Amino acid sequence: MPTFEPEDFLAALHRLYEQQLKHDEQIAQLGEKIGQLGEKIAQVAEQGRQTDERLSKLIGIVGDLAGIVRSHEQRLERLEGPA
């Protein structure tokens, strides 16, 4: 059964520790990026909500205008009488 010399064991342990530090740093960076993406997603969702709200208002305005045009057309038809 192979054995480690104390120096080899300490060197391997040190490499493992360095790798763990790198992984911890990468995890922290990824966590930060995820947080930033979450903020961007919230901003896009808010913009979408505002766009939906504006579109709903525009749909209402277009409906009102269509009703006004229809009313004017009917009034003109009554004024002109049968052709």
C-alpha positions as a Markdown table, in Angstrom:
| # | Residue | x | y | z |
|---|---|---|---|---|
| 1 | Met | 0.0 | 0.0 | 0.0 |
| 2 | Pro | 1.5 | 3.3 | -1.1 |
| 3 | Thr | 2.1 | 5.9 | 1.6 |
| 4 | Phe | 2.6 | 9.6 | 1.5 |
| 5 | Glu | 5.6 | 11.3 | 2.8 |
| 6 | Pro | 4.7 | 14.1 | 5.2 |
| 7 | Glu | 5.9 | 16.7 | 2.6 |
| 8 | Asp | 3.9 | 15.1 | -0.2 |
| 9 | Phe | 0.8 | 15.0 | 2.0 |
| 10 | Leu | 1.2 | 18.7 | 3.0 |
| 11 | Ala | 1.8 | 19.7 | -0.6 |
| 12 | Ala | -1.4 | 17.8 | -1.7 |
| 13 | Leu | -3.3 | 19.3 | 1.1 |
| 14 | His | -2.1 | 22.8 | 0.2 |
| 15 | Arg | -3.2 | 22.3 | -3.5 |
| 16 | Leu | -6.6 | 21.1 | -2.3 |
| 17 | Tyr | -6.9 | 24.2 | -0.1 |
| 18 | Glu | -5.9 | 26.5 | -3.0 |
| 19 | Gln | -8.5 | 24.8 | -5.3 |
| 20 | Gln | -11.1 | 25.2 | -2.6 |
| 21 | Leu | -10.3 | 28.9 | -2.4 |
| 22 | Lys | -10.7 | 29.3 | -6.1 |
| 23 | His | -14.0 | 27.5 | -6.1 |
| 24 | Asp | -15.2 | 29.6 | -3.3 |
| 25 | Glu | -14.3 | 32.8 | -5.2 |
| 26 | Gln | -16.0 | 31.5 | -8.3 |
| 27 | Ile | -19.1 | 30.7 | -6.3 |
| 28 | Ala | -19.1 | 34.2 | -4.9 |
| 29 | Gln | -18.7 | 35.8 | -8.3 |
| 30 | Leu | -21.5 | 33.6 | -9.7 |
| 31 | Gly | -23.7 | 34.6 | -6.8 |
| 32 | Glu | -23.1 | 38.3 | -7.6 |
| 33 | Lys | -23.8 | 37.7 | -11.3 |
| 34 | Ile | -27.1 | 35.9 | -10.4 |
| 35 | Gly | -28.1 | 38.9 | -8.2 |
| 36 | Gln | -27.4 | 41.3 | -11.0 |
| 37 | Leu | -29.4 | 39.2 | -13.4 |
| 38 | Gly | -32.2 | 39.1 | -10.9 |
| 39 | Glu | -32.2 | 42.9 | -10.8 |
| 40 | Lys | -32.2 | 43.1 | -14.6 |
| 41 | Ile | -35.1 | 40.6 | -14.8 |
| 42 | Ala | -37.1 | 42.7 | -12.4 |
| 43 | Gln | -36.4 | 45.8 | -14.5 |
| 44 | Val | -37.5 | 44.0 | -17.7 |
| 45 | Ala | -40.6 | 42.7 | -15.9 |
| 46 | Glu | -41.5 | 46.2 | -14.8 |
| 47 | Gln | -41.0 | 47.6 | -18.3 |
| 48 | Gly | -43.3 | 44.8 | -19.6 |
| 49 | Arg | -45.9 | 45.7 | -17.0 |
| 50 | Gln | -45.7 | 49.4 | -18.0 |
| 51 | Thr | -45.9 | 48.5 | -21.7 |
| 52 | Asp | -49.0 | 46.4 | -21.1 |
| 53 | Glu | -50.6 | 49.2 | -19.2 |
| 54 | Arg | -49.9 | 51.7 | -22.0 |
| 55 | Leu | -51.2 | 49.2 | -24.6 |
| 56 | Ser | -54.4 | 48.8 | -22.6 |
| 57 | Lys | -54.9 | 52.5 | -22.6 |
| 58 | Leu | -54.2 | 52.7 | -26.3 |
| 59 | Ile | -56.7 | 49.9 | -27.0 |
| 60 | Gly | -59.3 | 51.9 | -25.0 |
| 61 | Ile | -58.6 | 55.1 | -26.9 |
| 62 | Val | -58.8 | 53.3 | -30.3 |
| 63 | Gly | -62.1 | 51.7 | -29.2 |
| 64 | Asp | -63.4 | 55.1 | -28.2 |
| 65 | Leu | -62.3 | 56.6 | -31.5 |
| 66 | Ala | -64.0 | 53.8 | -33.4 |
| 67 | Gly | -67.2 | 54.4 | -31.5 |
| 68 | Ile | -67.0 | 58.1 | -32.3 |
| 69 | Val | -66.4 | 57.4 | -36.0 |
| 70 | Arg | -69.3 | 54.9 | -36.1 |
| 71 | Ser | -71.6 | 57.5 | -34.4 |
| 72 | His | -70.6 | 60.2 | -36.9 |
| 73 | Glu | -71.2 | 57.8 | -39.8 |
| 74 | Gln | -74.6 | 56.9 | -38.5 |
| 75 | Arg | -75.5 | 60.6 | -38.0 |
| 76 | Leu | -74.4 | 61.4 | -41.6 |
| 77 | Glu | -76.5 | 58.5 | -42.9 |
| 78 | Arg | -79.5 | 59.9 | -41.1 |
| 79 | Leu | -78.8 | 63.4 | -42.4 |
| 80 | Glu | -78.3 | 62.2 | -46.0 |
| 81 | Gly | -81.4 | 60.0 | -45.9 |
| 82 | Pro | -81.9 | 57.1 | -48.2 |
| 83 | Ala | -80.0 | 57.4 | -51.5 |
